[in-house]
Amino acid sequence: MIYLDHNATSPLRPEARAAMERALDVGGNPSSVHAAGRAARAAIEEARDTVAAFAGASSGEVVFTSGGAESNALALRGAIAGAAEVEDRITRLFVVATAHDSVRAVANSLAETTPGLKLYQIAVDANGRVDRDAFRLQLMGGKGRALVSLVYVNNETGVVEDIAAVAKLVRAEAGEGALIHVDAVSSGYCPINFRKWNVDYLSLSAHKIGGPQGVGALIVKVDVPLAPLFNGFQEMRRRGGTENLSGIAGFAAAIRTFELNRDAEIARVVSIRDRFESKLGAAAIFARDAERAPNTSSFAFLGLPAETALMALDLDGVCVSSGAACSSGKVGRSHVLAAMGVPVETARCALRVSFGWNSAPDDADACVASLEKLIARVAARKAA
């Protein structure tokens, strides 16, 4: 099997697996005061330091969660509920048009159930980056405290947003009371700097960088509102429930392994992605000239529906996707490509290939060969 869907989930790194096995042997509850509990707590705090350094934050700002979806929900719901508790309510919620469904669904729910909250969609340009002129007018055109949710690296196209610049715009037009959330779940190969960006919440997930599924983190500024989704004394009362010790240990190990080989791994992945795209021929590559994550290629062969291509590639043992894995129950037009103005007939042919830590040049070549074979077969049927 040739696995080229790292943006959906990246296979577990051996180092992460080993760390998880060691953590399972610890056996204690991190909240217990005996020796086993203290050992478990020490492992979690060591991991917290690792995640904080990776994100450009301090250890006290790291809240461990069950993954990116929970981190996104905790940021939006927690900010709005927490602000209401201090009578400085959020009345405007801005969500970028290319946001992940885990953000969009929560935002829609909040808009329906929170009195006085208005939801706005932030428009993007043809490359999928925030249209700053339009966004500035949106921010200036309303009153009330704002919560803004952005995407750092788009999971479908790999497009990288200039978070620092957009955050500066928000601070200038919506005031220092505005709150900014960044979905950085798909940003494993792009540097994160929570402090430098001057944002308030940042979502991460372990399985996008070769860590285990089912664990993530929300980075939260110490002085911003955050009501827990469910109560408990764990995670400094910000996220109730016994911590996932083995998952957290695996998360940190994946980060440490990546950081040890960051430059070499990025260079290798870039070379594979560029090799792949150089052989795509007539394919339309989305946001080709924009800054993109090193590992992601989103493209379409006009006239080759994504559903047909996915099935044919799968039969050849090549795993790719047509977009977000969370939408895999349907193969239709991507809301990300729609927001970028991609025509319906092109968007329906969109495929995504995403490389990772265990990808090889031969994997790219095999995918291209499978696509070429499929395109030739389709052309032959049309000519018959």
LINHU-V729846 format. One record per backbone hydrogen bond with DSSP energy under -0.5 kcal/mol. NH is the residue of the N-H (numbers start at 0). CO is the residue of the C=O. If there is no record, write none. Layout:
BEGIN
nh=NH co=CO
nh=NH co=CO
END
This chain:
BEGIN
nh=1 co=316
nh=2 co=0
nh=3 co=1
nh=3 co=318
nh=5 co=353
nh=7 co=4
nh=8 co=4
nh=9 co=206
nh=12 co=209
nh=16 co=12
nh=17 co=13
nh=18 co=14
nh=19 co=15
nh=20 co=16
nh=21 co=17
nh=22 co=18
nh=23 co=19
nh=24 co=20
nh=25 co=21
nh=25 co=22
nh=26 co=22
nh=31 co=28
nh=37 co=33
nh=38 co=34
nh=39 co=35
nh=40 co=36
nh=41 co=37
nh=42 co=38
nh=43 co=39
nh=44 co=40
nh=45 co=41
nh=46 co=42
nh=47 co=43
nh=48 co=44
nh=49 co=45
nh=50 co=46
nh=51 co=47
nh=52 co=48
nh=53 co=49
nh=54 co=50
nh=55 co=51
nh=55 co=52
nh=56 co=51
nh=60 co=57
nh=61 co=58
nh=62 co=60
nh=62 co=217
nh=63 co=61
nh=64 co=215
nh=70 co=66
nh=71 co=67
nh=72 co=68
nh=73 co=69
nh=74 co=70
nh=75 co=71
nh=76 co=72
nh=77 co=72
nh=77 co=73
nh=78 co=74
nh=79 co=75
nh=80 co=76
nh=81 co=77
nh=82 co=78
nh=83 co=79
nh=84 co=80
nh=85 co=81
nh=85 co=82
nh=86 co=83
nh=87 co=82
nh=90 co=88
nh=90 co=144
nh=91 co=144
nh=92 co=117
nh=93 co=91
nh=93 co=146
nh=94 co=119
nh=95 co=148
nh=96 co=121
nh=98 co=95
nh=102 co=99
nh=103 co=99
nh=104 co=100
nh=105 co=101
nh=106 co=102
nh=107 co=103
nh=108 co=104
nh=109 co=105
nh=110 co=106
nh=111 co=107
nh=112 co=108
nh=113 co=109
nh=114 co=112
nh=116 co=113
nh=117 co=90
nh=119 co=92
nh=121 co=94
nh=121 co=119
nh=122 co=120
nh=124 co=128
nh=127 co=124
nh=130 co=122
nh=131 co=129
nh=134 co=130
nh=135 co=131
nh=136 co=132
nh=137 co=133
nh=138 co=134
nh=139 co=135
nh=140 co=136
nh=141 co=138
nh=144 co=88
nh=146 co=91
nh=147 co=178
nh=148 co=93
nh=149 co=147
nh=149 co=180
nh=151 co=182
nh=152 co=182
nh=153 co=158
nh=157 co=153
nh=159 co=290
nh=160 co=151
nh=162 co=160
nh=165 co=161
nh=166 co=162
nh=167 co=163
nh=168 co=164
nh=169 co=165
nh=170 co=166
nh=171 co=167
nh=172 co=168
nh=173 co=169
nh=174 co=169
nh=174 co=170
nh=177 co=174
nh=178 co=145
nh=180 co=147
nh=181 co=200
nh=182 co=149
nh=183 co=181
nh=183 co=202
nh=186 co=183
nh=189 co=186
nh=191 co=53
nh=193 co=54
nh=194 co=55
nh=196 co=192
nh=197 co=193
nh=197 co=194
nh=198 co=193
nh=199 co=179
nh=200 co=179
nh=201 co=218
nh=202 co=181
nh=203 co=216
nh=205 co=214
nh=207 co=204
nh=208 co=205
nh=210 co=205
nh=214 co=211
nh=215 co=64
nh=216 co=203
nh=217 co=62
nh=218 co=201
nh=219 co=60
nh=219 co=217
nh=220 co=199
nh=223 co=220
nh=226 co=77
nh=236 co=232
nh=236 co=233
nh=237 co=233
nh=237 co=234
nh=238 co=233
nh=239 co=229
nh=244 co=242
nh=247 co=243
nh=248 co=244
nh=249 co=245
nh=250 co=246
nh=251 co=247
nh=252 co=248
nh=253 co=249
nh=254 co=250
nh=255 co=251
nh=256 co=252
nh=257 co=253
nh=258 co=254
nh=259 co=255
nh=260 co=256
nh=260 co=257
nh=261 co=258
nh=264 co=260
nh=265 co=261
nh=266 co=262
nh=267 co=263
nh=268 co=264
nh=269 co=265
nh=270 co=266
nh=271 co=267
nh=272 co=268
nh=273 co=269
nh=274 co=270
nh=275 co=271
nh=276 co=272
nh=277 co=273
nh=278 co=274
nh=278 co=275
nh=279 co=276
nh=282 co=279
nh=283 co=299
nh=284 co=282
nh=285 co=283
nh=285 co=297
nh=287 co=284
nh=289 co=286
nh=292 co=157
nh=295 co=292
nh=296 co=352
nh=298 co=350
nh=299 co=283
nh=300 co=348
nh=301 co=299
nh=303 co=300
nh=304 co=302
nh=305 co=347
nh=308 co=304
nh=309 co=305
nh=310 co=306
nh=311 co=307
nh=312 co=308
nh=313 co=309
nh=314 co=310
nh=315 co=311
nh=316 co=313
nh=317 co=312
nh=318 co=1
nh=318 co=316
nh=319 co=317
nh=320 co=351
nh=326 co=323
nh=327 co=324
nh=329 co=326
nh=331 co=329
nh=337 co=333
nh=338 co=334
nh=339 co=335
nh=340 co=337
nh=341 co=336
nh=345 co=342
nh=346 co=342
nh=347 co=343
nh=348 co=345
nh=349 co=346
nh=350 co=298
nh=351 co=320
nh=352 co=296
nh=353 co=3
nh=354 co=294
nh=358 co=355
nh=362 co=359
nh=363 co=359
nh=364 co=360
nh=365 co=361
nh=366 co=362
nh=367 co=363
nh=368 co=364
nh=369 co=365
nh=370 co=366
nh=371 co=367
nh=372 co=368
nh=373 co=369
nh=374 co=370
nh=375 co=371
nh=376 co=372
nh=377 co=373
nh=378 co=374
nh=379 co=375
nh=380 co=376
nh=381 co=377
nh=382 co=378
nh=383 co=379
END
